Amino acid sequence: MDVVLGEATEVATAGVSAAAVVTCEHASARLPAPWSWPDEDRWLVGTHWAYDLGARDVALELTRAIRSVGVLARFSRLLVDANRATDAVDLFRSTAEGKRVALNASVDSAERARRLALFEGYHAAVAGAVAASPAKIVFSVHTFTPVYEGAKRAVELGVLFDEEQTLAEALAERLSRAGFVVALNEPYSGKSGLIYAAERHARAEGRSALELEMRQDLAVDPSIRARAVDAVADFLRGTE
C-alpha cells in the first residue's frame, strides 16, 4: 500500500476498488508547525479530545482490506475539526471536561483562516479521491471513548447515517453477526450533522455516506479491530 504524507493529509492507496473511499477526520493528534501545545493543554495530548484513538489503524487496515483509497487528516481535531461544518460552534473546541482549551482561547479571523487552510486542504484531497473512484460509498471511520462524562457506553460499534437507512441497517446486521453490540446513530447521530465529511463528499458526487464509530478500547486491540475490519470489508465488497 502506497502512503503519501502531506501537510494536511495522509493518503493511502491500496487499489482502485469500487467498494468505498475511506476517510478518517480524527486520525491524528499532530499539531503542524507553527502550532504547538500550550503548557495548559498538555493534559489533552494523547487523549480522545485530541484525536480518535485507534481510528487511524482501523482506517488503514480497512483501506488495505478493500484495496481502495483512504484519506486521513494529519492534524488534531482540537486545531480544527474536519468533521464539522465551518459554522459549527465546536469547529474550534473551547472547553474539554469543563476546562478551557488554551489552544483555542483566541482564534481571530487571521488564525481562523490559517486553520481553515488545513481543513480545506484535507477536504480537497477527499474530494479528489471520491471523484476519481468508482466507489458508491464514502465511508468515514471514527472511534469513541468508552466512558463519557462518567457514563459507561455499552454499545461497541455505531453505524451513523442521515439518508441511507437501509444501507446502514444492512451494515449493522453484518456487524451484529460478527458478534458486536451495534446501534444505529449511536453514540452520535448522523442526522445531527455529525457525519459532515462523508455527507459533504458523497452528496457532491452522487454517492452514499456512512460512518463507523468504534469504541476505543476495542479499536486499539489488534485482534478485535481485525474482526471488525473483516466484517466491514466483507459488507463493503458486497456493494460493488
Residue pairs with C-beta under 8 A, 6 or more apart in sequence:
1 12
1 13
1 14
1 60
1 63
1 64
2 12
2 13
2 14
3 10
3 11
3 12
3 13
4 10
4 11
4 13
5 74
6 74
6 121
6 125
7 32
7 74
7 118
7 121
8 32
8 73
8 74
8 75
8 118
8 119
8 121
8 122
8 125
9 71
9 72
9 73
9 74
9 121
9 122
9 125
10 27
10 28
10 56
10 71
10 72
10 73
10 74
11 69
11 70
11 71
11 72
11 125
11 129
12 60
12 63
12 64
12 69
12 70
12 71
12 72
13 69
13 70
14 63
14 64
14 66
14 67
14 68
14 69
14 70
15 66
15 67
15 68
15 69
16 67
16 68
16 69
16 133
16 134
17 66
17 67
17 68
17 133
17 135
17 237
17 240
18 133
18 134
18 135
18 136
18 240
19 66
19 67
19 68
19 135
19 137
19 233
19 236
19 237
19 239
19 240
20 66
20 68
20 135
20 136
20 137
20 138
20 139
20 236
20 239
21 68
21 69
21 70
21 71
21 126
21 129
21 130
21 133
21 135
21 137
21 138
21 139
21 201
22 59
22 62
22 63
22 66
22 68
22 69
22 70
22 71
22 139
22 140
22 141
23 59
23 70
23 71
23 72
23 126
23 138
23 139
23 140
23 141
23 197
23 198
23 201
24 52
24 55
24 56
24 58
24 59
24 70
24 71
24 72
24 73
24 140
24 141
24 142
25 73
25 77
25 81
25 82
25 83
25 122
25 140
25 142
25 197
26 51
26 52
26 55
26 73
26 77
26 81
26 82
26 83
26 142
26 143
27 51
27 52
27 55
27 56
27 59
27 72
27 73
27 74
28 51
28 56
28 72
28 73
28 74
28 75
28 76
29 45
29 46
29 50
29 51
29 76
30 74
30 75
30 76
31 37
31 75
31 76
31 79
31 103
32 74
32 75
32 118
35 79
35 103
37 44
37 45
37 103
38 102
38 103
40 100
40 102
41 78
41 101
41 102
41 103
44 50
44 78
44 96
44 101
48 143
48 144
48 145
48 216
49 77
49 78
49 93
49 96
49 97
49 101
50 76
50 77
50 78
51 76
51 77
52 77
52 142
52 143
52 144
52 216
52 219
53 143
53 145
53 216
53 219
53 220
54 143
54 214
54 216
54 218
54 219
54 220
54 225
55 141
55 142
55 143
55 214
55 219
56 72
57 219
57 220
57 222
57 225
58 141
58 143
58 212
58 214
58 219
58 225
58 228
58 229
59 70
59 72
59 141
60 70
60 72
61 225
61 226
61 229
62 70
62 139
62 141
62 229
62 232
62 233
63 69
63 70
65 229
65 230
65 233
66 233
66 236
66 237
68 133
68 135
69 129
69 132
69 133
71 122
71 125
71 126
71 129
73 82
73 122
75 82
75 118
75 122
77 83
77 93
78 92
78 93
78 96
78 101
78 103
78 104
79 92
79 103
79 115
79 118
80 91
80 92
80 115
80 116
80 118
80 119
81 88
81 90
81 91
81 92
81 93
82 119
82 122
82 123
82 197
83 140
83 142
83 194
83 195
83 196
83 197
84 90
84 91
84 193
84 196
85 91
85 193
85 196
86 116
86 119
88 193
88 196
92 104
92 107
92 112
92 115
93 101
93 104
94 100
94 101
94 104
94 105
95 101
107 115
123 197
123 200
123 201
126 138
126 197
126 201
127 201
127 204
130 138
130 201
130 202
130 204
130 205
130 207
131 205
135 207
136 207
136 208
136 239
136 240
137 167
137 202
137 207
137 208
137 209
137 210
137 236
137 239
138 197
138 198
138 201
138 202
138 207
138 208
138 209
138 210
139 198
139 210
139 211
139 212
139 232
139 236
140 195
140 197
140 198
140 209
140 210
140 211
140 212
141 211
141 212
141 214
142 211
142 212
142 213
142 214
143 213
143 214
143 215
143 216
143 219
144 153
144 158
144 187
144 188
144 213
144 214
144 215
144 216
145 153
145 215
145 216
146 152
146 153
146 215
146 216
146 217
147 153
148 187
153 187
153 215
154 181
155 181
155 182
155 183
155 186
155 187
155 215
156 180
156 181
156 182
156 214
156 215
156 218
157 172
157 175
157 180
157 181
157 182
157 183
157 212
157 213
157 214
157 215
157 228
158 182
158 183
158 184
158 185
158 186
158 187
158 188
158 212
158 213
158 214
159 168
159 171
159 172
159 175
159 182
159 183
159 184
159 185
159 210
159 211
159 212
159 213
160 168
160 184
160 185
160 188
160 189
160 190
160 194
160 195
160 210
160 211
160 212
160 213
161 167
161 168
161 184
161 185
161 190
161 191
161 195
161 209
161 210
161 211
162 190
162 191
162 195
162 199
162 209
163 208
163 209
164 208
164 209
164 210
165 184
167 208
167 210
167 239
168 184
168 210
169 184
170 235
171 210
171 232
171 235
172 182
172 183
172 184
174 231
174 232
174 234
174 235
175 182
175 228
175 231
175 232
175 235
176 182
177 231
178 227
178 228
178 230
178 231
179 227
180 228
180 231
185 191
186 213
187 213
188 194
188 213
190 199
190 209
190 211
193 199
194 211
195 209
195 210
195 211
198 209
198 210
198 211
199 209
201 207
201 209
202 208
202 209
203 209
212 232
214 225
214 228
218 224
218 225
218 228
219 225
219 228
